[in-house]
Amino acid sequence: MQPGQSFRVALRLRLADGWHTYWKNPGDAGVPPDLTIAGVTQSAIDWPTPGRVAEGPVMTYAYTGEVLLPVTVTAKTGTLKAHADWLVCKDICVPEEGDFSLTLPVGTPGPSAQAGLFAAHDRSIPRASPWTARISPDGTLFVQGPELTPATVTDAWFIPDQPDRIQDDAAQPLSVRTGGFTLSLKPAKGFQAADGLSGVLSVRDRAGMQTDVVVNAVPGPPPAPAMPPLGQILVFAFLGGLILNLMPCVFPILAMKAVGLARHAGQGRRHAIAYTVGVLVTFVALAAALLAARTAGTAAGWGFQFSSPVFVAGMTWLLFAVGLNLSGVFQVGASLAGAGSGLADRHGMAGSFFTGLLAVLVATPCTAPFMGVAVAAGLAAPPAVTMLVFAVMGLGLAAPYVALASMPGLARLMPRPGRWMEVLKQALAFPMYGAAAWLVWVVSQEAGPNGVLATAAGLVLVGFAGWVFGTTQASSLQPRRFGQTVAAVSVLVALAVLSGIATVPVGGAAEALGSNAEAFTPQRLADLRSAGKPVFVNMTAAWCVTCLVNERVAIGTDQVRKAFAADDVTYLKGDWTRQDPAITAFLRQNGRDGVPLYVFFPADGGQPEVLPQILTEGTVLRLLRTS
């Protein structure tokens, strides 16, 4: 060394297997090493990139194996005396310290025997970022660069250089687009978006190469996602609503409308208009509720209301009441389903309106092709566009009925009214009872035995109300009013029962996973992809009829199970029944705002492929053969 000239000195730690020491920001636990050299001018430690080390329920940023911690010093003499403290942890943590003395010859500086260690260290430190970065108030980190594309970025994670900025153990969902990507960080108490955010960003490409850069993100919102043309969104919305008529959720309602169409063949257009208005009003109301929920910070998507056991129980009672009406227990005719008789024409028009309303409500557990793109794009657009997209989706749902009602020759093709209509009306009560039974099962998934008990008690009260109302409605004025009062009280008591439905989910996704599935977590998916494993991800919910049908006919078959096993495909299943935020983030990364969603990640970091929402066994098997 030459007195007065700078050179580097390092603390070298070689750790036993399974032990680790900490970075300058240790994360949720730990203490970073410290090196103090007496009588010199000394820089801070030049920290290499740390790894993420899980310690039970917490996440730490640490080093394993061997690590070099250099400082730059300027000394007057060749004798250096240093003191160091560090903490090592495995199952337990042990604080250690050491005093060191190092004598260097004075003369012309030259490489030491340890120069290779410093060269290796210099390759392990994060370099200056070539990309720009912004951090939004909700913790979204946006990184922008022309070389960042879905073909080049397969994984990324961020480590803050100061503690208490983000929740270190939280998942960091990644969404990649051409020219940049976003990481959804979960803010901690010390997070202040206005102050920016700095730390180490690690990006992994398809070949498994990792690039570590120092990021200094400035405050600012992430750019809006690239939107398809509005015309394309509206076409998808109309097609999605049209195909929704073929989903099993809507079948009972459409059958009831067919009976109504036969009964009102001469007034089909008026009833079609009333039905369409009911559909549109409900779709727009759903859009407004979704926007309000998102403004309030709730991770709401298509079918979000079915994540509430209170709503599901209420729908159970409504469908049960419609079934009782169709069975003839009481007569309010078309006011609920458009299939009643003996009422004035105004009641029939109101019935068509409420049938449209009911059709939308029972359709929301289903997702049709084209709907996923339309809903996601609509919710990402300004509110006025969101309302327009949902209204066009409603037009698609109503279109077949409007078309049939508008055909001039339809009245001649319809069979003559008669006894068959009453028999068919009563038969249509049983799909309603079946739908109510299915919704009771959904309540059991969301609220457990207490929820089922409360829902069943409500069914008894609704049944009693229907019976009292029906037995007295043909009586004289006083008995009829008595029956109406008792029925109203029963319904009010049933509504009060809703408060007794438990809101804490019982069990979890693991109970419904099946023998060949694992519970989805973002970390598990990241680990499998890092290991080069092929992964099939299924995002589902207990209330999603389309999901349940796909699992039975396309994913859970013996052939698909054998194919998964033969190709060593890991099957991850995410349960969105109660709209888990991590699953919501994954859905949005893939351009969806509802389930089902199926994504296949090929081996060795290949580009993921999103599968259709309507699956067949052949679709899955062909995908595995060609991957």
C-alpha positions as CSV (number, residue, x, y, z in Angstrom):
1,M,0.0,0.0,0.0
2,Q,1.0,3.6,-0.5
3,P,0.1,5.9,2.5
4,G,-2.6,8.3,1.6
5,Q,-3.9,6.3,-1.4
6,S,-7.1,4.3,-1.3
7,F,-7.3,0.5,-1.4
8,R,-9.9,-2.1,-0.5
9,V,-10.1,-4.4,2.6
10,A,-12.8,-7.0,3.1
11,L,-14.3,-9.1,5.8
12,R,-14.6,-12.7,4.5
13,L,-17.3,-14.9,6.0
14,R,-17.4,-18.6,5.1
15,L,-20.6,-20.1,6.5
16,A,-21.3,-23.7,7.4
17,D,-24.1,-25.5,5.5
18,G,-27.6,-24.3,6.5
19,W,-26.3,-21.1,8.2
20,H,-26.7,-17.6,6.9
21,T,-25.8,-14.0,7.8
22,Y,-27.6,-10.8,6.8
23,W,-27.6,-7.9,4.2
24,K,-27.7,-4.2,5.1
25,N,-31.5,-4.5,5.3
26,P,-32.0,-7.9,7.0
27,G,-35.7,-8.0,6.3
28,D,-38.2,-9.2,8.9
29,A,-35.4,-10.3,11.3
30,G,-31.6,-10.2,11.8
31,V,-28.8,-7.7,12.1
32,P,-26.3,-6.8,9.3
33,P,-22.6,-7.3,9.8
34,D,-20.4,-4.4,10.8
35,L,-16.7,-3.8,10.1
36,T,-14.8,-0.9,11.8
37,I,-11.1,-0.2,11.1
38,A,-9.3,2.0,13.5
39,G,-7.3,5.1,12.4
40,V,-8.4,5.1,8.7
41,T,-10.9,6.9,6.5
42,Q,-13.4,4.2,5.6
43,S,-16.3,3.8,3.2
44,A,-19.5,1.9,3.8
45,I,-19.6,-1.8,3.0
46,D,-20.0,-2.5,-0.7
47,W,-22.8,-5.1,-0.4
48,P,-23.2,-7.9,-2.9
49,T,-26.8,-8.9,-4.0
50,P,-28.4,-10.9,-1.2
51,G,-30.8,-13.9,-1.4
52,R,-34.2,-14.2,0.1
53,V,-34.2,-16.6,3.0
54,A,-37.5,-17.7,4.6
55,E,-37.2,-18.2,8.4
56,G,-40.5,-19.7,9.4
57,P,-43.2,-17.1,8.8
58,V,-40.8,-14.3,8.1
59,M,-38.6,-13.3,5.1
60,T,-35.0,-12.2,5.5
61,Y,-32.4,-10.9,3.1
62,A,-29.2,-12.8,3.7
63,Y,-26.1,-14.6,2.4
64,T,-25.3,-18.3,2.5
65,G,-22.1,-20.2,1.7
66,E,-19.3,-17.5,1.3
67,V,-19.6,-13.8,1.2
68,L,-17.0,-10.9,0.9
69,L,-17.8,-7.6,2.4
70,P,-15.3,-5.0,1.2
71,V,-14.8,-1.4,2.3
72,T,-12.5,1.2,0.7
73,V,-10.0,2.8,3.1
74,T,-7.3,5.4,3.1
75,A,-4.6,4.7,5.7
76,K,-1.4,6.4,6.9
77,T,0.4,3.2,7.9
78,G,0.5,-0.3,6.7
79,T,-0.8,-1.8,10.0
80,L,-4.6,-2.1,10.2
81,K,-6.6,-3.1,13.2
82,A,-10.3,-4.0,12.7
83,H,-13.3,-5.1,14.8
84,A,-16.2,-6.9,13.2
85,D,-19.6,-8.1,14.5
86,W,-22.0,-10.4,12.6
87,L,-24.9,-12.6,13.3
88,V,-25.3,-16.2,12.0
89,C,-28.6,-18.1,12.0
90,K,-29.9,-21.5,11.3
91,D,-32.3,-23.0,13.8
92,I,-30.9,-20.6,16.3
93,C,-29.1,-17.3,16.0
94,V,-25.5,-16.8,17.3
95,P,-23.9,-13.3,17.5
96,E,-20.2,-13.4,16.8
97,E,-17.4,-10.9,16.7
98,G,-13.7,-10.8,16.0
99,D,-10.6,-8.5,16.3
100,F,-8.2,-8.6,13.4
101,S,-4.8,-7.2,12.6
102,L,-3.4,-6.9,9.1
103,T,0.1,-5.6,8.1
104,L,0.7,-4.5,4.5
105,P,4.1,-3.6,3.0
106,V,4.5,0.0,2.1
107,G,5.6,0.5,-1.5
108,T,4.2,0.4,-5.0
109,P,0.6,-0.9,-4.8
110,G,-0.1,-4.2,-6.7
111,P,-2.6,-7.0,-6.7
112,S,-2.7,-9.2,-3.5
113,A,-3.1,-12.9,-3.4
114,Q,-6.8,-12.3,-2.6
115,A,-7.4,-10.2,-5.7
116,G,-9.5,-13.0,-7.2
117,L,-11.9,-12.8,-4.3
118,F,-12.5,-9.1,-5.0
119,A,-13.0,-9.7,-8.7
120,A,-15.6,-12.4,-7.9
121,H,-17.3,-9.9,-5.5
122,D,-17.4,-7.2,-8.2
123,R,-19.4,-9.6,-10.4
124,S,-21.9,-10.2,-7.7
125,I,-22.8,-6.6,-6.9
126,P,-25.9,-5.1,-8.4
127,R,-25.1,-2.7,-11.3
128,A,-26.8,0.7,-12.1
129,S,-30.2,0.2,-13.6
130,P,-30.5,0.9,-17.3
131,W,-34.3,1.2,-16.8
132,T,-36.6,3.8,-15.4
133,A,-38.8,3.0,-12.5
134,R,-41.9,4.5,-10.8
135,I,-43.7,3.6,-7.6
136,S,-47.4,4.3,-7.1
137,P,-49.2,5.0,-3.8
138,D,-50.7,1.5,-3.8
139,G,-47.2,-0.1,-4.0
140,T,-47.1,-1.0,-7.7
141,L,-43.6,-0.8,-9.0
142,F,-43.4,-0.1,-12.7
143,V,-40.1,-0.8,-14.5
144,Q,-39.8,0.5,-18.1
145,G,-37.2,-0.5,-20.8
146,P,-37.4,-1.4,-24.5
147,E,-35.8,-4.8,-23.9
148,L,-38.3,-5.8,-21.2
149,T,-41.0,-8.0,-22.9
150,P,-43.0,-11.2,-22.1
151,A,-40.4,-13.1,-24.1
152,T,-37.4,-11.9,-22.0
153,V,-38.8,-11.5,-18.5
154,T,-40.0,-14.7,-16.8
155,D,-39.5,-13.7,-13.1
156,A,-38.6,-10.6,-11.1
157,W,-38.5,-9.6,-7.4
158,F,-37.5,-6.5,-5.5
159,I,-35.6,-6.1,-2.2
160,P,-35.8,-2.6,-0.5
161,D,-32.6,-1.2,0.9
162,Q,-34.3,0.1,4.0
163,P,-36.5,-1.9,6.4
164,D,-40.3,-1.5,6.9
165,R,-40.9,-0.2,3.4
166,I,-42.7,-3.3,2.1
167,Q,-44.1,-6.5,3.7
168,D,-41.1,-8.7,3.0
169,D,-43.0,-12.0,3.2
170,A,-45.8,-10.9,0.8
171,A,-46.0,-12.2,-2.7
172,Q,-44.9,-9.8,-5.5
173,P,-47.2,-10.6,-8.5
174,L,-45.5,-9.9,-11.8
175,S,-47.2,-8.6,-14.9
176,V,-45.1,-8.2,-18.0
177,R,-46.0,-6.3,-21.1
178,T,-43.9,-5.1,-24.1
179,G,-41.6,-2.3,-22.9
180,G,-41.9,-3.0,-19.1
181,F,-43.4,-4.8,-16.2
182,T,-45.1,-4.2,-12.9
183,L,-44.5,-5.8,-9.5
184,S,-47.4,-5.5,-7.0
185,L,-45.6,-4.8,-3.7
186,K,-47.5,-4.8,-0.4
187,P,-46.7,-1.6,1.5
188,A,-45.5,-1.7,5.1
189,K,-46.0,1.0,7.8
190,G,-42.9,2.9,6.7
191,F,-43.9,3.1,3.1
192,Q,-44.2,6.6,1.6
193,A,-44.7,6.7,-2.1
194,A,-43.9,10.4,-2.2
195,D,-40.4,9.6,-1.0
196,G,-39.8,7.1,-3.8
197,L,-38.4,3.6,-3.2
198,S,-34.9,2.3,-3.6
199,G,-33.4,-1.2,-3.5
200,V,-32.2,-4.1,-5.6
201,L,-34.3,-5.5,-8.5
202,S,-33.6,-9.0,-9.7
203,V,-34.8,-10.0,-13.2
204,R,-34.6,-13.5,-14.6
205,D,-34.9,-14.3,-18.3
206,R,-36.0,-17.4,-20.1
207,A,-32.6,-19.0,-20.0
208,G,-32.5,-18.7,-16.2
209,M,-29.9,-15.8,-16.2
210,Q,-30.4,-13.4,-13.4
211,T,-29.7,-9.6,-13.7
212,D,-29.4,-7.6,-10.5
213,V,-29.7,-3.8,-10.7
214,V,-30.0,-0.9,-8.2
215,V,-33.4,0.8,-8.6
216,N,-34.4,4.2,-7.5
217,A,-38.1,4.5,-8.2
218,V,-39.6,7.9,-8.4
219,P,-43.2,8.6,-7.3
220,G,-45.8,8.2,-10.0
221,P,-48.6,5.9,-11.2
222,P,-47.9,3.0,-13.5
223,P,-49.1,3.5,-17.1
224,A,-52.5,2.2,-18.0
225,P,-52.4,-1.2,-19.5
226,A,-52.6,-1.4,-23.3
227,M,-56.3,-1.5,-24.2
228,P,-57.8,-3.3,-27.2
229,P,-59.8,-1.0,-29.6
230,L,-63.1,0.0,-28.1
231,G,-64.9,-1.6,-31.0
232,Q,-63.2,-4.9,-30.4
233,I,-64.1,-4.7,-26.7
234,L,-67.8,-4.1,-27.5
235,V,-67.9,-7.0,-30.0
236,F,-66.4,-9.3,-27.3
237,A,-68.9,-8.0,-24.8
238,F,-71.8,-8.7,-27.1
239,L,-70.5,-12.2,-28.0
240,G,-69.8,-13.0,-24.3
241,G,-73.4,-12.0,-23.4
242,L,-74.8,-14.0,-26.3
243,I,-72.9,-17.2,-25.4
244,L,-73.9,-16.7,-21.8
245,N,-77.3,-17.9,-22.9
246,L,-75.8,-21.3,-23.4
247,M,-74.3,-21.5,-19.9
248,P,-76.0,-23.9,-17.4
249,C,-76.7,-21.0,-15.0
250,V,-79.2,-19.4,-17.3
251,F,-81.0,-22.5,-18.6
252,P,-83.9,-22.5,-16.0
253,I,-84.7,-18.8,-16.7
254,L,-84.6,-19.3,-20.5
255,A,-87.0,-22.2,-20.2
256,M,-89.4,-20.1,-18.2
257,K,-89.2,-17.3,-20.8
258,A,-90.0,-19.9,-23.5
259,V,-93.3,-20.6,-21.7
260,G,-93.9,-16.9,-21.3
261,L,-93.2,-16.4,-25.0
262,A,-95.8,-19.0,-25.9
263,R,-98.4,-17.4,-23.5
264,H,-97.8,-13.9,-24.8
265,A,-97.2,-14.7,-28.5
266,G,-99.2,-11.8,-29.6
267,Q,-97.4,-9.3,-27.4
268,G,-93.9,-10.7,-27.8
269,R,-92.2,-7.4,-28.6
270,R,-93.5,-5.6,-25.6
271,H,-92.4,-8.4,-23.3
272,A,-89.0,-8.6,-25.1
273,I,-88.5,-4.9,-24.4
274,A,-89.4,-5.3,-20.7
275,Y,-87.1,-8.3,-20.4
276,T,-84.2,-6.4,-22.1
277,V,-84.7,-3.4,-19.8
278,G,-84.5,-5.7,-16.8
279,V,-81.2,-7.2,-18.2
280,L,-79.7,-3.9,-19.0
281,V,-80.6,-2.3,-15.7
282,T,-79.1,-5.2,-13.8
283,F,-75.9,-5.3,-15.8
284,V,-75.4,-1.5,-15.4
285,A,-76.1,-1.9,-11.6
286,L,-73.4,-4.6,-11.4
287,A,-70.9,-2.4,-13.2
288,A,-71.6,0.4,-10.8
289,A,-71.2,-1.9,-7.8
290,L,-67.9,-3.2,-9.2
291,L,-66.6,0.3,-9.7
292,A,-67.7,1.3,-6.3
293,A,-66.0,-1.7,-4.7
294,R,-62.8,-1.0,-6.5
295,T,-62.9,2.6,-5.5
296,A,-63.2,1.4,-1.9
297,G,-60.1,-0.8,-2.4
298,T,-61.9,-4.1,-2.7
299,A,-60.4,-6.7,-5.1
300,A,-63.7,-7.2,-6.9
301,G,-64.2,-9.0,-10.3
302,W,-67.0,-10.7,-12.3
303,G,-69.2,-12.6,-9.9
304,F,-67.8,-10.8,-6.9
305,Q,-71.1,-10.7,-5.1
306,F,-71.1,-14.5,-4.9
307,S,-68.1,-14.3,-2.6
308,S,-70.5,-13.1,0.1
309,P,-72.4,-15.9,1.9
310,V,-75.1,-13.4,2.7
311,F,-75.7,-12.7,-1.0
312,V,-75.6,-16.5,-1.8
313,A,-78.1,-17.3,1.0
314,G,-80.4,-14.5,-0.3
315,M,-80.2,-15.9,-3.9
316,T,-81.0,-19.4,-2.5
317,W,-84.2,-18.1,-0.9
318,L,-85.1,-16.1,-4.1
319,L,-84.8,-19.1,-6.4
320,F,-86.6,-21.3,-3.8
321,A,-89.5,-18.7,-3.7
322,V,-89.6,-18.7,-7.6
323,G,-89.8,-22.5,-7.4
324,L,-92.7,-22.3,-5.0
325,N,-94.5,-19.9,-7.2
326,L,-94.0,-22.2,-10.2
327,S,-95.3,-25.1,-8.2
328,G,-98.5,-23.2,-7.5
329,V,-98.0,-22.7,-3.7
330,F,-98.8,-19.0,-4.2
331,Q,-99.7,-16.9,-7.3
332,V,-97.9,-13.7,-8.1
333,G,-97.5,-15.0,-11.7
334,A,-95.2,-13.1,-13.9
335,S,-94.0,-10.7,-11.2
336,L,-91.1,-12.9,-10.5
337,A,-90.5,-15.1,-13.5
338,G,-92.9,-14.3,-16.3
339,A,-94.6,-17.7,-16.1
340,G,-97.7,-16.9,-14.0
341,S,-101.3,-16.8,-15.2
342,G,-104.6,-15.0,-14.5
343,L,-103.0,-11.6,-13.9
344,A,-103.5,-8.3,-15.7
345,D,-101.1,-7.5,-18.6
346,R,-99.2,-5.0,-16.5
347,H,-98.1,-7.8,-14.2
348,G,-96.9,-9.8,-17.2
349,M,-94.8,-6.9,-18.3
350,A,-93.3,-6.5,-14.8
351,G,-92.7,-10.2,-14.8
352,S,-90.6,-9.9,-18.0
353,F,-88.6,-7.1,-16.4
354,F,-87.9,-9.2,-13.2
355,T,-87.1,-12.2,-15.3
356,G,-84.3,-10.2,-17.0
357,L,-83.1,-9.1,-13.6
358,L,-83.1,-12.7,-12.3
359,A,-81.4,-14.0,-15.5
360,V,-78.4,-11.7,-14.9
361,L,-78.1,-12.5,-11.2
362,V,-78.1,-16.3,-11.8
363,A,-75.7,-15.9,-14.8
364,T,-72.9,-14.3,-12.8
365,P,-71.4,-17.6,-11.5
366,C,-70.8,-18.5,-15.2
367,T,-68.2,-17.0,-17.5
368,A,-68.6,-17.4,-21.2
369,P,-65.9,-17.2,-23.9
370,F,-65.0,-13.5,-24.9
371,M,-66.4,-12.3,-21.5
372,G,-63.1,-12.4,-19.7
373,V,-61.3,-10.1,-22.1
374,A,-64.4,-7.8,-22.3
375,V,-64.9,-7.5,-18.5
376,A,-61.1,-7.0,-17.8
377,A,-60.8,-4.3,-20.5
378,G,-64.1,-2.7,-19.4
379,L,-63.0,-2.4,-15.8
380,A,-59.6,-1.0,-16.7
381,A,-61.3,1.7,-18.8
382,P,-62.9,5.0,-17.7
383,P,-66.3,4.5,-15.8
384,A,-68.4,5.6,-18.8
385,V,-66.7,2.9,-21.0
386,T,-67.2,0.3,-18.2
387,M,-70.9,1.1,-18.2
388,L,-71.1,0.8,-22.0
389,V,-69.3,-2.5,-22.0
390,F,-71.6,-4.0,-19.4
391,A,-74.7,-2.7,-21.2
392,V,-73.5,-4.2,-24.5
393,M,-73.0,-7.5,-22.7
394,G,-76.6,-7.3,-21.5
395,L,-77.8,-6.7,-25.1
396,G,-76.0,-9.9,-26.0
397,L,-77.8,-11.8,-23.3
398,A,-81.2,-10.4,-24.3
399,A,-80.6,-10.7,-28.1
400,P,-82.0,-14.3,-28.7
401,Y,-85.3,-13.5,-26.9
402,V,-85.6,-10.2,-28.6
403,A,-85.0,-11.9,-32.0
404,L,-87.6,-14.6,-31.4
405,A,-90.1,-12.1,-30.1
406,S,-89.7,-10.0,-33.2
407,M,-90.4,-12.7,-35.7
408,P,-93.8,-12.0,-37.3
409,G,-94.6,-15.7,-37.9
410,L,-93.7,-16.8,-34.4
411,A,-97.2,-16.7,-33.1
412,R,-98.3,-19.3,-35.8
413,L,-95.4,-21.6,-34.9
414,M,-96.2,-21.6,-31.2
415,P,-98.4,-24.4,-29.8
416,R,-101.8,-23.4,-28.7
417,P,-102.1,-22.5,-25.0
418,G,-103.5,-25.3,-22.8
419,R,-103.0,-27.6,-19.9
420,W,-99.5,-28.4,-21.1
421,M,-98.3,-24.9,-20.2
422,E,-99.4,-25.4,-16.5
423,V,-97.7,-28.8,-16.4
424,L,-94.5,-27.4,-17.9
425,K,-94.6,-24.4,-15.5
426,Q,-94.7,-26.7,-12.5
427,A,-91.9,-28.9,-14.0
428,L,-89.7,-25.8,-14.3
429,A,-89.9,-25.4,-10.5
430,F,-87.4,-28.3,-10.1
431,P,-84.4,-26.6,-11.8
432,M,-85.1,-23.8,-9.4
433,Y,-85.0,-26.1,-6.4
434,G,-81.9,-27.7,-7.8
435,A,-80.2,-24.3,-8.2
436,A,-81.2,-23.5,-4.6
437,A,-79.6,-26.8,-3.4
438,W,-76.4,-26.0,-5.2
439,L,-76.3,-22.6,-3.6
440,V,-76.7,-24.2,-0.2
441,W,-73.5,-26.1,-1.0
442,V,-71.8,-22.9,-1.9
443,V,-72.8,-21.4,1.4
444,S,-71.2,-24.5,3.1
445,Q,-67.9,-23.7,1.3
446,E,-68.0,-20.1,2.4
447,A,-69.5,-20.1,5.8
448,G,-69.5,-23.7,7.1
449,P,-72.2,-25.5,9.1
450,N,-73.4,-22.3,10.8
451,G,-74.1,-20.7,7.4
452,V,-75.9,-23.8,6.2
453,L,-78.1,-23.9,9.3
454,A,-79.0,-20.2,8.9
455,T,-79.7,-20.7,5.2
456,A,-81.9,-23.7,5.9
457,A,-83.8,-21.8,8.5
458,G,-84.4,-19.1,6.0
459,L,-85.7,-21.6,3.5
460,V,-88.3,-22.8,6.1
461,L,-89.4,-19.2,6.8
462,V,-89.7,-18.4,3.0
463,G,-91.6,-21.6,2.5
464,F,-94.0,-20.8,5.4
465,A,-94.4,-17.3,4.0
466,G,-95.3,-18.6,0.5
467,W,-97.7,-21.2,2.0
468,V,-99.6,-18.6,4.2
469,F,-99.7,-16.1,1.3
470,G,-101.0,-18.8,-1.1
471,T,-103.7,-20.2,1.1
472,T,-105.2,-16.8,2.0
473,Q,-104.9,-14.9,-1.3
474,A,-108.2,-16.2,-2.6
475,S,-110.1,-15.5,0.6
476,S,-112.0,-12.4,1.6
477,L,-110.3,-9.1,2.5
478,Q,-109.6,-9.7,6.2
479,P,-108.1,-13.2,5.9
480,R,-106.1,-12.1,2.9
481,R,-104.6,-9.2,4.8
482,F,-103.8,-11.5,7.7
483,G,-102.0,-13.9,5.4
484,Q,-100.1,-11.0,3.8
485,T,-99.0,-9.7,7.2
486,V,-97.9,-13.1,8.4
487,A,-96.0,-13.7,5.2
488,A,-94.3,-10.3,5.4
489,V,-93.3,-11.0,9.1
490,S,-91.8,-14.4,8.1
491,V,-89.8,-12.8,5.3
492,L,-88.5,-10.1,7.7
493,V,-87.5,-12.8,10.2
494,A,-85.7,-14.6,7.4
495,L,-83.8,-11.4,6.5
496,A,-82.8,-11.1,10.1
497,V,-81.4,-14.6,10.0
498,L,-78.9,-13.5,7.4
499,S,-76.9,-11.8,10.1
500,G,-76.3,-15.2,11.7
501,I,-74.4,-16.5,8.7
502,A,-70.8,-17.0,9.7
503,T,-68.4,-14.8,7.6
504,V,-65.2,-16.8,8.4
505,P,-64.5,-19.4,5.7
506,V,-64.3,-23.0,7.0
507,G,-61.6,-25.3,5.7
508,G,-59.8,-24.1,2.7
509,A,-58.8,-24.8,-0.8
510,A,-56.8,-27.9,0.3
511,E,-60.0,-29.7,1.2
512,A,-61.3,-29.4,-2.4
513,L,-58.0,-29.8,-4.2
514,G,-58.2,-33.4,-5.3
515,S,-55.5,-36.0,-5.1
516,N,-53.4,-34.6,-7.9
517,A,-53.5,-30.8,-7.0
518,E,-51.6,-28.5,-4.8
519,A,-52.8,-25.2,-3.4
520,F,-51.8,-22.2,-5.5
521,T,-49.5,-19.6,-4.0
522,P,-47.4,-17.1,-6.0
523,Q,-44.3,-18.3,-4.2
524,R,-44.9,-21.9,-5.1
525,L,-45.5,-21.0,-8.7
526,A,-42.2,-19.0,-8.8
527,D,-40.3,-21.8,-7.1
528,L,-41.6,-24.4,-9.7
529,R,-40.8,-22.1,-12.6
530,S,-37.3,-21.4,-11.2
531,A,-36.8,-25.2,-11.1
532,G,-37.8,-25.5,-14.7
533,K,-40.9,-27.6,-13.9
534,P,-44.1,-27.5,-16.1
535,V,-47.1,-26.1,-14.2
536,F,-50.8,-26.2,-14.9
537,V,-52.7,-23.5,-13.0
538,N,-56.5,-23.7,-12.4
539,M,-58.2,-20.7,-10.9
540,T,-61.7,-21.7,-9.7
541,A,-64.4,-20.9,-7.2
542,A,-67.1,-23.0,-5.5
543,W,-69.9,-20.8,-7.0
544,C,-68.5,-21.0,-10.6
545,V,-70.6,-23.5,-12.5
546,T,-68.3,-23.3,-15.6
547,C,-65.3,-24.1,-13.3
548,L,-67.0,-27.1,-11.8
549,V,-68.1,-28.6,-15.1
550,N,-64.6,-28.1,-16.6
551,E,-62.9,-29.8,-13.6
552,R,-65.3,-32.8,-14.0
553,V,-65.1,-33.3,-17.8
554,A,-61.6,-31.9,-18.7
555,I,-59.2,-31.7,-15.8
556,G,-60.2,-34.5,-13.4
557,T,-60.4,-37.3,-15.9
558,D,-58.1,-40.4,-15.7
559,Q,-56.4,-39.5,-19.0
560,V,-55.5,-36.0,-18.0
561,R,-54.3,-37.2,-14.6
562,K,-52.1,-39.8,-16.3
563,A,-50.7,-37.2,-18.7
564,F,-49.9,-34.8,-15.8
565,A,-48.0,-37.6,-14.1
566,A,-46.2,-38.8,-17.3
567,D,-45.0,-35.2,-18.1
568,D,-44.2,-34.4,-14.4
569,V,-46.7,-31.5,-14.6
570,T,-47.5,-29.8,-11.2
571,Y,-51.2,-29.0,-10.9
572,L,-51.8,-25.8,-8.9
573,K,-55.4,-24.9,-7.9
574,G,-56.4,-21.6,-6.6
575,D,-59.7,-21.1,-4.7
576,W,-61.3,-17.7,-5.5
577,T,-64.5,-18.5,-3.6
578,R,-63.8,-15.6,-1.2
579,Q,-61.8,-13.6,-3.7
580,D,-58.3,-14.1,-2.3
581,P,-56.2,-11.0,-3.2
582,A,-53.2,-13.0,-4.4
583,I,-55.5,-14.9,-6.9
584,T,-57.1,-11.6,-7.9
585,A,-53.6,-10.2,-8.8
586,F,-52.8,-13.4,-10.8
587,L,-56.1,-13.1,-12.7
588,R,-55.3,-9.5,-13.6
589,Q,-51.8,-10.3,-14.7
590,N,-53.4,-12.6,-17.3
591,G,-56.0,-10.1,-18.4
592,R,-59.0,-11.5,-16.5
593,D,-61.4,-10.3,-13.8
594,G,-63.1,-13.5,-13.0
595,V,-62.8,-17.3,-13.1
596,P,-62.3,-19.7,-14.6
597,L,-58.7,-19.1,-15.7
598,Y,-56.4,-21.9,-16.9
599,V,-52.7,-21.1,-17.6
600,F,-50.1,-23.7,-18.6
601,F,-46.4,-22.9,-17.9
602,P,-44.1,-25.1,-20.0
603,A,-40.9,-26.6,-18.7
604,D,-37.6,-24.6,-18.7
605,G,-39.2,-21.2,-18.5
606,G,-41.3,-21.3,-21.7
607,Q,-43.9,-18.7,-22.6
608,P,-47.1,-19.4,-20.6
609,E,-50.3,-20.2,-22.5
610,V,-53.8,-19.2,-21.4
611,L,-56.4,-21.8,-22.2
612,P,-60.1,-21.3,-23.3
613,Q,-62.7,-20.8,-20.5
614,I,-64.6,-23.8,-21.9
615,L,-62.3,-26.8,-21.6
616,T,-62.4,-30.3,-23.0
617,E,-60.2,-33.2,-22.2
618,G,-58.9,-33.1,-25.8
619,T,-57.8,-29.5,-25.4
620,V,-55.7,-30.3,-22.3
621,L,-54.2,-33.4,-23.8
622,R,-53.3,-31.7,-27.1
623,L,-51.6,-28.9,-25.1
624,L,-49.5,-31.3,-23.2
625,R,-48.5,-33.2,-26.4
626,T,-47.4,-30.0,-28.2
627,S,-45.6,-28.3,-25.2
